[in-house]
Amino acid sequence: MKRNGIILVLCLSVTACSQQPVIDAAMMRFEGAMPADFGGSWERNYALDDDVNAVLREAYYRISQTSADQRYSVRPGTAIASSKDMSSVLALARLAEMITRPDVLTISQNAYEISVARKDDFAMTCAFYDGVAKGIDSVYGTEICGWDGEQLVSNLILPDGLQVTHRFTISADGEQLRVVTTVSSSTSRIPFTLRRFYTRFDRPTSFFNCIETLSMKRVCSTGEIEP
């Protein structure tokens, strides 16, 4: 898809050396049933979401406070970040914003797998067999999942050191979902994190019946369809 191609271009612009995964061996194991059930349909609650520009300004401030650049701004004693530092975190911010753009998540969960389908983007898949997480390889990289208490953690390890981590947390009543996405790269001295919030909703039942024809085209109708 076009969007996925853009993501890969952004990945190449912010990556360098390899990094260590954020999920350890203990997080990849659990006993009994999965610690939390995220299954269902979820729609964005924009009122609670982080503002990308506000988070980016905070990131710039953090970089300036820890900058190794010895140049100073008009105010004595205030360090400024180099253009390279600024460009690196901006690339991470753009990637994080693009990854978290889908406004609807459809999560399927059974005893062994969790699949998070995102509109206009590839699905995130976590596989657990015999209580141990299994890495999933794709054209983008390797995805490893684990449990931090009742939080589901997904860590996508992309080529050349870029990592995308999602932390899923469901509310006690099961009606609210928080997804914290962190994008990190060895070219940026700090990662970039965005929080997205979702509310459970009931997806309406489709009134259309569909079949795939021999011509490989889908035919849909509100009535019976003869094969």
N, C-alpha and C positions, 0 to 999 in steps of 0.2 A: 504494500500500500504506500501511497505517496507520503503519508505522515511518518510511517516507519522509516522510510528513506531519509527523511529530514532528521529524525532522531539519530540515525547512524552517522550522518554528517556532523551533527553536534557532538556526538560521542568522540569522533576522531579529533575534534578541535580542542578537547579538554583533557585528553588522556596522555599518559606517559608510562612510567614504570608500574609494575604490578603491586597490588595491595593485598593485605591479608583479609579473608572473609570475616564478617562480624558475627557469625554464628559458630559457637563452639560445639564440641561433641555432646556435652550435657544437654544443650538445647535441642539437639536433633533426636532425642529419645523421650518417650513417654510410655506410661503403662495404662492399660485400660482404654476407655473411650477418649477421644480428643478432648482437650481441656475446655474448648468453647465451640459453639455452633454458630457459624456466620451465614448459613444458608438463607437465601431469599433475594428479593429485589430491593435495591437501595438507590435513592435519589439525593443529589447534592443539596445541602443546606447552606446556601451561599452566605447567609447572615452570620454564620459562625466561622467560616473559612478564614484562614490567614490571607492578608493582602500581600501579594507578591512584592510590590514596590516597597512596602513598609519593612518586610523581612530583608529585602536587598539593602535598604538604607542601614539597617542594623548590622548586616554583614560588612558593609563598607566601614562602618564605625569600628567594628571589632578588628578589622584588618589594620586600620589606621593606628589603633592603640597598641598593636603588637608588631607593627611594621619594622623591618630591619633597615628600611630606607632612612638614611640619616638627614635627608632634606627636611625642611620644616616649612609650615605654612606661614601666613602673615602673623598668626598668633604664636609667639615664642613658646617652645616646649610642646607643641602639638605636632605629632608625626603625621605624615601623609603616606598613603600606600602608593606603591609604584603602579604604573599603567598596566603592567603585566599581571599584578595581583588583582587589580580591578577587573580586567578582561576575563581572567580565569573564573572568578566568582560569578560574573555576569553570565558566562556560558553555562555554568551550573544552574543558575536561576532560570534561564530560558529553558533548559532541558527539564528541570523539575516542574515548571509551569506547564509544559507540553505534556509530560507524562501524567499529570494529575488533572488534565482538562476534562476527561469524560464526566458527564453529569449523571450517568446511571451505571451502577454496578450490578451484575447478576452473578450471584455466588451459588455454586452447586457444591454440596458437601456430602460425602458418605463416610463409611468407616475407614477408607483408605486414601481418599483424595479430596482436595479442595481446589476448585477451579473458579477463578475470578474473571468473568467476561466483561470487557470494557468496550463501549461503543467506539468503532473506528480505530481499534488498537488490538494488539495480540493479547490473548488470555494469559493470565498468570496461573501457573499450575503447581500445586504442592502435592507430593506423593509420599505416603507413609505406609510402610509395610513391616509387620512384626514389631511395631512400635519404634521404628527407626526411619528418619527422613531419607529420601532418595533424591539425589541431584537430578535435575531435568536439563538436558542439553537441547539448545535450539540454535537457529541461525544467528541469534544475538549473543549468546553466551551460555553460561551455566547458572541455573537457578537452584538455590538451596533454601530450604525452609526449616523452621524450628519453632519451639514454644518457649517463651519467656513468661512463665506463670500461665496466665490465661490469654496472653498476647500472642497472636500468630505473627512471626517474623519471616519475611521473604527477602533474600539477598540475591540479587541478580549480578553476577560477576561478568562484566563485558571485557572484550579484548583490550589489552594495553592499560589495564589498571582502573578503569572506570567502574564504579559500583553504584547500584540503585537498591536502597533498602526500604521496604514497606513494613510498618507495624500496624496491625489491625487490632482494635480494641472495641468490644461490644459492651453496651450499657447493661446494667443489672436487669432491666426490664426487657432487654432484647430488641428495643425499638430504635436505638441510636448506634451508629457506627462511626468510629474515628479512625482515619488512616493517616499516619505520619510518614511522609516520604522524605528520605534523605539521599541526596546525590553527592558523591565524593570522588575526588580525583587527586592523583599525586601532583598535578600541576597547580592545585589550589591549596593554600595553607589552611583553609577552613572548609567544611562541607556546607551544603545549602539544604535547609529543611523547610518543608511546607506541611501544614496540617489541613486536611479536608474532612468535612463532617457530612454524614449521610443519615437519612431517615428511612426506615422501612416503609415500603408501600406494596399494595396488592396489584400486581400486573393484571390488567383486564384480560379476560378470556377472549381469544381470537375467534371470530365468527367465520373465518375462512378455512377451507380445506384445501390442501396443496399436495400435488404429486409431481415427481420428476418424469418428464416424457423421454422417449427414446432419443429425441433430438437434444437432450441434455438441458432442456429449458423447463423452468418451473411454471405450472399452470395452477391457478388458484380460483376457487369459486365459493360462494356462500351456500351452495347445495351439494348434492352428491356428485362425485367426479367418477366417470367411467374410465378405467385404466385403458 
